Amino acid sequence: MAKEQTSVKERTHTNLREPRKYKVILHNDDDTTMDFVVFVLMKIFHKSEEEASKVMLQVHHEGSAIAGIYPYDIAVTKVELATNFARENNFPLQLTYEPA
């Protein structure tokens, strides 16, 4: 009778890291209204009206503010959505993203 051979494979541990996060940054300009910035923060970044107002005021007083921190794909998508929405409404709102 033939012997059954079994083999045990050792699992190698793979170091998994969370995806790198990116800051989405709003930049101040002289033409985009404060109300529009608050609306964008509420609609695209899902901020409450109070949070959106705080971020908008920081942009107004300091020149820029972080709208949120997201994985790369989400950060890029939010920048594109907000920029396209601003252009559709004739505002020059600028958003950028950078590693957090």
DSSP file (Angstrom, degrees, kcal/mol; ACC not computed):
  #  RESIDUE AA STRUCTURE BP1 BP2  ACC     N-H-->O    O-->H-N    N-H-->O    O-->H-N    TCO  KAPPA ALPHA  PHI   PSI    X-CA   Y-CA   Z-CA
    1    1 A M              0   0    0      0, 0.0     2,-0.2     0, 0.0     0, 0.0   0.000 360.0 360.0 360.0 131.6    0.0    0.0    0.0
    2    2 A A        -     0   0    0      1,-0.1     2,-0.3     0, 0.0     0, 0.0  -0.468 360.0-120.7 -77.4 141.9    1.4    3.4   -1.0
    3    3 A K        -     0   0    0     -2,-0.2     2,-0.4     1,-0.0    -1,-0.1  -0.624  22.4-125.1 -81.1 138.3    2.0    6.0    1.6
    4    4 A E        -     0   0    0     -2,-0.3     2,-0.5     1,-0.0    -1,-0.0  -0.689  22.7-147.5 -81.3 131.5    0.1    9.3    1.2
    5    5 A Q        -     0   0    0     -2,-0.4     2,-0.4     2,-0.0    -1,-0.0  -0.855  15.4-173.9-101.7 132.5    2.4   12.2    1.3
    6    6 A T        -     0   0    0     -2,-0.5     2,-0.4     2,-0.0    -2,-0.0  -0.946   5.8-159.5-121.0 145.6    1.2   15.4    2.7
    7    7 A S        -     0   0    0     -2,-0.4     2,-0.6     2,-0.0    -2,-0.0  -0.965   8.6-144.9-125.3 144.3    3.1   18.6    2.6
    8    8 A V        -     0   0    0     -2,-0.4     2,-0.5     2,-0.0    -2,-0.0  -0.922  13.6-150.4-108.1 122.9    2.6   21.6    4.8
    9    9 A K        -     0   0    0     -2,-0.6     2,-0.4     1,-0.0    -2,-0.0  -0.792  12.8-134.5 -94.0 132.8    3.1   24.9    3.2
   10   10 A E        -     0   0    0     -2,-0.5     2,-0.5     1,-0.0    -2,-0.0  -0.679  16.9-133.1 -84.5 137.0    4.3   27.6    5.4
   11   11 A R        -     0   0    0     -2,-0.4     2,-0.5     0, 0.0    -1,-0.0  -0.743  13.3-142.3 -89.4 133.6    2.6   30.9    5.1
   12   12 A T        -     0   0    0     -2,-0.5     2,-0.4     1,-0.0     0, 0.0  -0.800  20.6-119.7 -94.2 138.0    4.7   33.9    4.8
   13   13 A H        -     0   0    0     -2,-0.5     2,-0.5     1,-0.0    -1,-0.0  -0.620  23.6-152.5 -79.2 126.4    3.4   37.0    6.5
   14   14 A T        -     0   0    0     -2,-0.4     2,-0.9     2,-0.0    -1,-0.0  -0.871  14.5-130.2-101.1 127.4    2.9   39.9    4.2
   15   15 A N        -     0   0    0     -2,-0.5     2,-0.4     2,-0.0    -2,-0.0  -0.664  28.3-168.6 -78.1 111.1    3.2   43.3    5.7
   16   16 A L        -     0   0    0     -2,-0.9     2,-0.3     0, 0.0    -2,-0.0  -0.844   1.3-166.5-101.9 136.9    0.1   45.2    4.7
   17   17 A R        -     0   0    0     -2,-0.4     3,-0.1     3,-0.0    -2,-0.0  -0.859  28.6-102.5-117.6 155.1   -0.2   48.9    5.2
   18   18 A E        -     0   0    0     -2,-0.3     3,-0.1     1,-0.1    -1,-0.0  -0.462  53.9 -91.3 -67.6 149.0   -3.1   51.2    5.0
   19   19 A P        -     0   0    0      0, 0.0    -1,-0.1     0, 0.0     2,-0.0  -0.295  50.7 -93.9 -60.8 147.9   -3.2   53.2    1.8
   20   20 A R        -     0   0    0     -3,-0.1    52,-0.8     1,-0.1     2,-0.3  -0.352  42.7-131.2 -61.7 141.2   -1.4   56.5    1.9
   21   21 A K  E     -A   71   0A   0     50,-0.2    79,-2.8    -3,-0.1     2,-0.4  -0.685  15.9-154.1 -98.4 151.0   -3.8   59.4    2.8
   22   22 A Y  E     -AB  70  99A   0     48,-3.6    48,-2.7    -2,-0.3     2,-0.4  -0.975  11.9-131.7-127.5 139.0   -4.0   62.7    0.9
   23   23 A K  E     -AB  69  98A   0     75,-3.1    75,-1.7    -2,-0.4     2,-0.6  -0.728  13.9-146.7 -85.9 133.2   -5.1   66.1    2.1
   24   24 A V  E     -AB  68  97A   0     44,-3.0    43,-3.2    -2,-0.4    44,-1.0  -0.916  21.9-161.4 -98.6 123.2   -7.6   67.9   -0.1
   25   25 A I  E     -AB  66  96A   0     71,-3.3    71,-2.2    -2,-0.6     2,-0.4  -0.905  11.9-151.1-115.8 130.2   -6.9   71.6    0.2
   26   26 A L  E     -AB  65  95A   0     39,-2.9    39,-1.7    -2,-0.5     2,-0.4  -0.793  16.7-151.8 -93.3 139.8   -9.2   74.5   -0.7
   27   27 A H  E     -AB  64  94A   0     67,-2.4    67,-0.7    -2,-0.4    37,-0.2  -0.904  15.6-114.5-116.9 144.1   -7.5   77.8   -1.8
   28   28 A N        +     0   0    0     35,-2.6     2,-0.3    -2,-0.4    32,-0.1  -0.412  35.8 170.3 -73.5 145.3   -8.7   81.3   -1.4
   29   29 A D        -     0   0    0      3,-0.2    34,-0.1    -2,-0.1    64,-0.1  -0.941  40.1-119.5-145.7 169.1   -9.6   83.5   -4.4
   30   30 A D  S    S+     0   0    0     -2,-0.3    -2,-0.0     1,-0.1    -1,-0.0   0.537 103.8  47.0 -88.7  -6.9  -11.4   86.8   -4.8
   31   31 A D  S    S+     0   0    0      2,-0.1     2,-0.3    61,-0.0    -1,-0.1   0.770  82.9  89.5-109.1 -31.4  -14.3   85.6   -6.9
   32   32 A T  S    S-     0   0    0      1,-0.1    -3,-0.2     2,-0.0    59,-0.1  -0.540  77.1-124.6 -73.8 128.9  -15.8   82.5   -5.4
   33   33 A T     >  -     0   0    0     -2,-0.3     4,-1.9     1,-0.1     5,-0.1  -0.338   9.4-124.9 -74.0 154.4  -18.5   83.4   -2.9
   34   34 A M  H  > S+     0   0    0      1,-0.2     4,-2.4     2,-0.2     5,-0.2   0.886 112.0  55.3 -63.7 -39.3  -18.4   82.2    0.7
   35   35 A D  H  > S+     0   0    0      1,-0.2     4,-2.4     2,-0.2    -1,-0.2   0.886 106.4  50.9 -61.8 -39.1  -21.8   80.7    0.3
   36   36 A F  H  > S+     0   0    0      2,-0.2     4,-2.7     1,-0.2    -1,-0.2   0.909 109.0  50.7 -66.4 -40.9  -20.7   78.6   -2.7
   37   37 A V  H  X S+     0   0    0     -4,-1.9     4,-2.5     2,-0.2    -2,-0.2   0.923 111.1  48.5 -61.7 -44.5  -17.7   77.3   -0.7
   38   38 A V  H  X S+     0   0    0     -4,-2.4     4,-2.0     1,-0.2    -1,-0.2   0.918 111.2  50.9 -61.1 -43.0  -19.9   76.3    2.1
   39   39 A F  H  X S+     0   0    0     -4,-2.4     4,-3.0     2,-0.2     5,-0.3   0.921 110.4  48.7 -61.3 -44.9  -22.3   74.6   -0.3
   40   40 A V  H  X>S+     0   0    0     -4,-2.7     4,-2.7     1,-0.2     5,-1.1   0.917 110.6  51.1 -61.2 -44.1  -19.4   72.6   -2.0
   41   41 A L  H  <5S+     0   0    0     -4,-2.5     6,-2.0     1,-0.2     4,-0.3   0.864 115.6  42.3 -63.2 -35.3  -18.1   71.5    1.5
   42   42 A M  H  <5S+     0   0    0     -4,-2.0     4,-0.5     4,-0.2    -2,-0.2   0.911 121.3  39.3 -76.0 -43.4  -21.6   70.3    2.4
   43   43 A K  H  <5S+     0   0    0     -4,-3.0    -2,-0.2    -5,-0.2    -3,-0.2   0.933 130.7  21.7 -75.3 -47.6  -22.4   68.7   -0.9
   44   44 A I  T  <5S+     0   0    0     -4,-2.7    -3,-0.2    -5,-0.3    -2,-0.1   0.822 132.6  36.3 -94.8 -34.8  -19.1   67.1   -2.0
   45   45 A F  S   <S-     0   0    0     -5,-1.1    -3,-0.2    -4,-0.3    -2,-0.1   0.407  98.2-129.5-102.7   2.0  -17.2   66.7    1.3
   46   46 A H        +     0   0    0     -4,-0.5    -4,-0.2    -6,-0.3     2,-0.2   0.846  49.4 158.6  55.0  41.4  -20.3   65.9    3.5
   47   47 A K        -     0   0    0     -6,-2.0    -1,-0.2    -9,-0.1    -2,-0.1  -0.622  44.1-112.5 -88.6 151.8  -19.6   68.5    6.1
   48   48 A S     >  -     0   0    0     -2,-0.2     4,-2.9     1,-0.1     5,-0.2  -0.351  35.7-104.1 -71.7 166.6  -22.3   69.9    8.4
   49   49 A E  H  > S+     0   0    0      1,-0.2     4,-2.1     2,-0.2     5,-0.1   0.890 123.5  50.2 -61.8 -37.6  -23.2   73.5    7.9
   50   50 A E  H  > S+     0   0    0      2,-0.2     4,-1.9     1,-0.2    -1,-0.2   0.931 112.8  44.9 -66.3 -46.1  -21.2   74.5   11.0
   51   51 A E  H  > S+     0   0    0      1,-0.2     4,-2.4     2,-0.2     5,-0.2   0.923 112.9  51.7 -62.8 -44.2  -18.1   72.5    9.9
   52   52 A A  H  X S+     0   0    0     -4,-2.9     4,-2.6     1,-0.2    -1,-0.2   0.889 108.8  50.8 -61.5 -40.1  -18.3   73.9    6.4
   53   53 A S  H  X S+     0   0    0     -4,-2.1     4,-2.4    -5,-0.2    -1,-0.2   0.895 109.4  50.7 -65.2 -39.6  -18.5   77.5    7.7
   54   54 A K  H  X S+     0   0    0     -4,-1.9     4,-1.9     2,-0.2    -2,-0.2   0.925 112.7  45.6 -63.3 -44.8  -15.5   76.9    9.9
   55   55 A V  H  X S+     0   0    0     -4,-2.4     4,-2.4     2,-0.2    -2,-0.2   0.922 112.2  51.9 -64.8 -43.4  -13.4   75.6    7.0
   56   56 A M  H  X S+     0   0    0     -4,-2.6     4,-2.4     1,-0.2    -2,-0.2   0.907 109.9  48.8 -59.9 -42.9  -14.6   78.4    4.7
   57   57 A L  H  X S+     0   0    0     -4,-2.4     4,-2.6     2,-0.2     5,-0.3   0.866 109.2  52.7 -66.9 -35.1  -13.6   81.0    7.2
   58   58 A Q  H  X S+     0   0    0     -4,-1.9     4,-2.9     2,-0.2     6,-0.5   0.914 110.3  48.0 -65.1 -41.6  -10.2   79.4    7.6
   59   59 A V  H  X S+     0   0    0     -4,-2.4     4,-1.8     3,-0.2   -31,-0.2   0.929 113.3  48.8 -60.9 -44.8   -9.8   79.6    3.8
   60   60 A H  H  < S+     0   0    0     -4,-2.4    -2,-0.2    -5,-0.2    -1,-0.2   0.903 121.5  32.8 -63.6 -43.4  -10.9   83.2    3.8
   61   61 A H  H  < S+     0   0    0     -4,-2.6    -2,-0.2    -5,-0.1    -1,-0.2   0.825 130.4  30.4 -86.3 -32.9   -8.5   84.3    6.7
   62   62 A E  H  < S-     0   0    0     -4,-2.9    -3,-0.2    -5,-0.3    -2,-0.2   0.556 101.9-115.9-107.4 -10.1   -5.5   82.0    6.1
   63   63 A G  S  < S+     0   0    0     -4,-1.8   -35,-2.6    -5,-0.4     2,-0.3   0.129  86.9  25.3  97.7 -22.2   -5.5   81.5    2.4
   64   64 A S  E     -A   27   0A   0     -6,-0.5     2,-0.3   -37,-0.2   -37,-0.2  -0.979  58.1-173.8-164.0 162.7   -6.2   77.8    2.4
   65   65 A A  E     -A   26   0A   0    -39,-1.7   -39,-2.9    -2,-0.3     2,-0.5  -0.982  34.0-101.4-158.5 156.4   -7.7   75.0    4.5
   66   66 A I  E     -A   25   0A   0     -2,-0.3   -41,-0.3   -41,-0.2     3,-0.1  -0.722  24.0-172.1 -84.9 123.5   -8.0   71.2    4.5
   67   67 A A  E     -     0   0A   0    -43,-3.2     2,-0.3    -2,-0.5    -1,-0.2   0.748  66.0 -41.6 -84.0 -26.7  -11.4   70.0    3.3
   68   68 A G  E     -A   24   0A   0    -44,-1.0   -44,-3.0     2,-0.0     2,-0.4  -0.944  48.4-111.8 174.0 168.3  -10.6   66.4    4.3
   69   69 A I  E     +A   23   0A   0     -2,-0.3   -46,-0.2   -46,-0.2   -48,-0.0  -0.991  45.1 156.3-125.1 125.4   -8.1   63.6    4.3
   70   70 A Y  E     -A   22   0A   0    -48,-2.7   -48,-3.6    -2,-0.4    30,-0.1  -0.889  47.1 -81.7-142.1 163.7   -8.8   60.6    2.0
   71   71 A P  E  >  -A   21   0A   0      0, 0.0     4,-2.6     0, 0.0     3,-0.4  -0.338  59.7 -96.8 -61.8 159.2   -7.2   57.7    0.2
   72   72 A Y  H  > S+     0   0    0    -52,-0.8     4,-2.7     1,-0.2     5,-0.3   0.877 120.5  48.8 -49.8 -53.4   -5.7   58.8   -3.1
   73   73 A D  H  > S+     0   0    0      1,-0.2     4,-2.1     2,-0.2    -1,-0.2   0.883 114.3  45.8 -60.5 -40.0   -8.6   57.8   -5.4
   74   74 A I  H  > S+     0   0    0     -3,-0.4     4,-2.6     2,-0.2    -1,-0.2   0.908 111.7  51.9 -70.4 -41.0  -11.2   59.5   -3.3
   75   75 A A  H  X S+     0   0    0     -4,-2.6     4,-2.2     2,-0.2    -2,-0.2   0.937 111.9  46.3 -59.6 -47.4   -9.0   62.7   -2.9
   76   76 A V  H  X S+     0   0    0     -4,-2.7     4,-2.4    -5,-0.2    -1,-0.2   0.911 112.9  50.2 -62.6 -42.8   -8.6   62.9   -6.7
   77   77 A T  H  X S+     0   0    0     -4,-2.1     4,-2.8    -5,-0.3    -1,-0.2   0.912 110.5  48.7 -63.2 -43.5  -12.3   62.3   -7.3
   78   78 A K  H  X S+     0   0    0     -4,-2.6     4,-2.5     2,-0.2     5,-0.2   0.891 111.0  50.5 -66.1 -38.9  -13.4   64.9   -4.8
   79   79 A V  H  X S+     0   0    0     -4,-2.2     4,-2.5    -5,-0.2     5,-0.2   0.935 113.5  45.8 -62.7 -45.1  -11.0   67.5   -6.3
   80   80 A E  H  X S+     0   0    0     -4,-2.4     4,-2.7     2,-0.2     5,-0.2   0.923 113.7  48.5 -64.6 -44.6  -12.3   66.8   -9.8
   81   81 A L  H  X S+     0   0    0     -4,-2.8     4,-2.5     2,-0.2    -2,-0.2   0.940 115.1  44.0 -60.8 -48.2  -16.0   66.9   -8.7
   82   82 A A  H  X S+     0   0    0     -4,-2.5     4,-2.4     2,-0.2    -2,-0.2   0.904 114.9  48.7 -65.9 -41.5  -15.6   70.2   -6.8
   83   83 A T  H  X S+     0   0    0     -4,-2.5     4,-2.4    -5,-0.2    -2,-0.2   0.933 113.5  46.4 -64.6 -45.9  -13.5   71.8   -9.5
   84   84 A N  H  X S+     0   0    0     -4,-2.7     4,-2.3    -5,-0.2    -2,-0.2   0.907 112.6  50.4 -63.0 -41.7  -16.0   70.8  -12.2
   85   85 A F  H  X S+     0   0    0     -4,-2.5     4,-1.1    -5,-0.2    -1,-0.2   0.905 110.7  49.7 -63.2 -41.4  -19.0   71.9  -10.1
   86   86 A A  H  <>S+     0   0    0     -4,-2.4     5,-2.8     1,-0.2     3,-0.4   0.919 110.9  48.9 -63.2 -43.9  -17.3   75.3   -9.6
   87   87 A R  H ><5S+     0   0    0     -4,-2.4     3,-1.7     1,-0.2    -2,-0.2   0.891 106.9  55.7 -64.5 -38.8  -16.6   75.7  -13.3
   88   88 A E  H 3<5S+     0   0    0     -4,-2.3    -1,-0.2     1,-0.3    -2,-0.2   0.798 112.0  44.3 -61.8 -27.4  -20.2   74.9  -14.1
   89   89 A N  T 3<5S-     0   0    0     -4,-1.1    -1,-0.3    -3,-0.4    -2,-0.2   0.193 120.3-110.3-102.9  14.6  -21.2   77.7  -11.8
   90   90 A N  T < 5S+     0   0    0     -3,-1.7    -3,-0.2     1,-0.2    -2,-0.1   0.846  72.9 133.6  61.7  39.6  -18.6   80.1  -13.1
   91   91 A F      < -     0   0    0     -5,-2.8    -1,-0.2    -8,-0.1    -2,-0.1  -0.945  54.7-143.1-118.0 142.9  -16.4   80.1  -10.1
   92   92 A P        +     0   0    0      0, 0.0    -5,-0.1     0, 0.0    -9,-0.1   0.080  39.5 162.8 -89.9  25.7  -12.5   79.8  -10.1
   93   93 A L        -     0   0    0    -11,-0.1     2,-0.5   -10,-0.1   -65,-0.1  -0.151  25.0-150.7 -48.6 131.1  -12.4   77.7   -6.9
   94   94 A Q  E     +B   27   0A   0    -67,-0.7   -67,-2.4    -8,-0.1     2,-0.4  -0.919  18.5 175.5-112.8 133.6   -9.1   75.9   -6.6
   95   95 A L  E     +B   26   0A   0     -2,-0.5     2,-0.3   -69,-0.2   -69,-0.2  -0.981   2.3 177.0-130.2 145.0   -8.5   72.6   -4.9
   96   96 A T  E     -B   25   0A   0    -71,-2.2   -71,-3.3    -2,-0.4     2,-0.3  -0.884  15.7-143.1-135.8 169.9   -5.4   70.6   -4.7
   97   97 A Y  E     +B   24   0A   0     -2,-0.3   -73,-0.2   -73,-0.2   -75,-0.0  -0.982  19.2 169.3-134.6 151.0   -4.3   67.4   -3.0
   98   98 A E  E     -B   23   0A   0    -75,-1.7   -75,-3.1    -2,-0.3    -2,-0.0  -0.978  46.1 -75.4-152.9 157.9   -1.0   66.4   -1.4
   99   99 A P  E      B   22   0A   0      0, 0.0   -77,-0.3     0, 0.0   -79,-0.0  -0.281 360.0 360.0 -58.3 139.4    0.2   63.5    0.8
  100  100 A A              0   0    0    -79,-2.8   -78,-0.1   -30,-0.1   -31,-0.0   0.460 360.0 360.0 -78.8 360.0   -0.9   63.8    4.4
